[in-house]
Amino acid sequence: MASLNEPPIEKINASFATTETLPARELRVHIIGAGPVGLLLTALLQSMEGFSVRLYEKRPKYVRTRMVKLSSYLVADSLESYQADHIDGESIQAIFDDEELQAGLAFRQSIPLDLMSLLRKWVQGFCPLNTIEQSLSDLIDARASNSVQRIVAVMTAEEAVAMLEPGDLLIDCTGSNSLLRDYLATGSALGHVGANTLNIRLEYALVITFLYGQKYDCNEYCKYSKNIENPHYKFIPMVHRTHYDGSVSHVTGIVNITAKEYAAMPSRFDGELLRGNFPSVAQSMDRFIDKIKQETNGEILGDLEIVRIPLDLYRARNATSRQWRTAGPGDHPFVSSPVFLAGDSAIGSPYFQSISLGFECAMFLAGLIAQRDLPLRDMLDRYELYTYKQWLRVYMRSKMIKHNKDLFETIDDPLALLDKLHIY
Ligand SMILES: Cc1cc2nc3c(=O)[nH]c(=O)nc-3n(C[C@H](O)[C@H](O)[C@H](O)COP(=O)(O)OP(=O)(O)OC[C@H]3O[C@@H](n4cnc5c(N)ncnc54)[C@H](O)[C@@H]3O)c2cc1C
């Protein structure tokens, strides 16, 4: 078995012929991680001819309860609807060519109806992550095709390398703590945490979710008026982050906290712990909730659910094994078996956009892999370029959201507000 930590040889790999394509035989694709992105990719490849997929997942059951929002661009059928988001519509035009966008729309048209109808349902509103994972998992299991083999295992990087046969494809969908990200850049720091990662920490936040027994919706005016007595710890429900299911509103929002507060908090907790240990944050939440109650005469159902998270914006500098093919030891498995990162293992973004971004990249990757006569080098280059463009898009959107949020948080203090404005 080749070692992952072999020092790379700085040479152009002779075996990297520019015309080399994927083998003509049935292609073995190893997908590690059956979270939303690994599952979507599996479902896409399952419906195409010529692939046998091995899907590895360490969790025996899907139990993540958090509510998530998917973007409507995932089911867009025109350039207009793809660019409908008012924050990133213009960035999309600046970064992508119309031809590229049209190709993405055409791929959506080819997605089988069983899968597309799920996506259409999920983009309507707010949905439990568990439902997305379970529905995709059930769909894969229920389809007549038996081209997917599911394996419950905690994979290690060494095992992932050892199972590769020449021509196999390996796709790492293991999330933000990606199994293979730091092995994709050859160099002296190979395998070290962060060796292939650019990370920008935007802030620390509490994600606070609660259920409310009346219809409640929030826009920017509501965010302002309900926080008017909160000089700090403003609770900011995300756009479209409230969802009324007929009797209950699901509300999720974020509260900015300091690094010190982050370090002092458990990773998940409830309202009681918040009130006992972080009273200033709790008072701010209570004032916000009281105003909702005054307006709509409802009650909170149950308790607050609180998760503390660092809001990181990051990307893998290499989202494929391209470097191994040009500068790595010629006999390493990554030379003859291309590796791709998809989902949070490739790009991470805060403000509730990551699943959509991961799905978008998964669709592009499935479309690339389906082109069996495409030279491998082009496939790797095109995926690198595509993920880089998606990164630029989400980078700009996230920075804009963060900037707007910073302004909002000082809206009642004109001098502090002016400090944050750099007009030109
Ligand atoms: C509180 C909170 C709220 C969020 N809300 C939203 C939202 O509204 N919208 C949105 O788009 N995003 C949201 N996100 C982010 C979203 O959950 C992630 O972007 C998404 O889950 C990433 O999907 P993924 O498939 O790439 O990775 P993951 O969901 O992390 O899945 C990775 C999978 O790989 C498996 N795995 C990992 N390592 C191994 C291994 N060694 N061997 C085998 N299996 C392994 C894991 O068990 C897991 O199933 C939220 C995140 C948080 C924390």
The ligand as a Gaussian input file, in Angstrom:
#p B3LYP/6-31G(d) Opt

LIG

0 1
 C      -26.891000      24.958000      13.285000
 C      -26.656000      24.808000      11.801000
 C      -27.635000      25.214000      10.911000
 C      -27.440000      25.071000       9.519000
 N      -28.405000      25.498000       8.653000
 C      -28.198000      25.393000       7.321000
 C      -29.161000      25.851000       6.369000
 O      -30.209000      26.357000       6.710000
 N      -28.896000      25.736000       5.038000
 C      -27.730000      25.193000       4.609000
 O      -27.517000      25.122000       3.385000
 N      -26.797000      24.738000       5.475000
 C      -26.997000      24.825000       6.808000
 N      -26.055000      24.371000       7.672000
 C      -24.847000      23.745000       7.130000
 C      -25.153000      22.330000       6.634000
 O      -25.675000      21.539000       7.657000
 C      -23.898000      21.707000       6.038000
 O      -23.406000      22.590000       5.056000
 C      -24.201000      20.371000       5.373000
 O      -24.621000      19.429000       6.314000
 C      -22.967000      19.875000       4.652000
 O      -23.296000      18.702000       3.967000
 P      -22.154000      17.668000       3.552000
 O      -22.863000      16.494000       3.002000
 O      -21.115000      18.343000       2.739000
 O      -21.423000      17.304000       4.908000
 P      -22.050000      16.687000       6.280000
 O      -23.474000      17.027000       6.429000
 O      -21.112000      17.095000       7.355000
 O      -21.952000      15.137000       6.017000
 C      -20.716000      14.459000       6.070000
 C      -21.029000      12.994000       6.253000
 O      -19.803000      12.252000       6.209000
 C      -19.805000      11.306000       7.275000
 N      -18.389000      11.056000       7.599000
 C      -17.499000      11.974000       8.057000
 N      -16.307000      11.402000       8.227000
 C      -16.427000      10.091000       7.870000
 C      -15.535000       8.986000       7.831000
 N      -14.265000       9.115000       8.219000
 N      -16.001000       7.793000       7.410000
 C      -17.305000       7.654000       7.033000
 N      -18.210000       8.670000       7.055000
 C      -17.774000       9.873000       7.469000
 C      -20.584000      12.009000       8.382000
 O      -21.092000      11.076000       9.319000
 C      -21.676000      12.701000       7.598000
 O      -22.802000      11.908000       7.386000
 C      -26.236000      24.508000       9.041000
 C      -25.237000      24.072000       9.946000
 C      -25.447000      24.237000      11.310000
 C      -24.357000      23.770000      12.255000

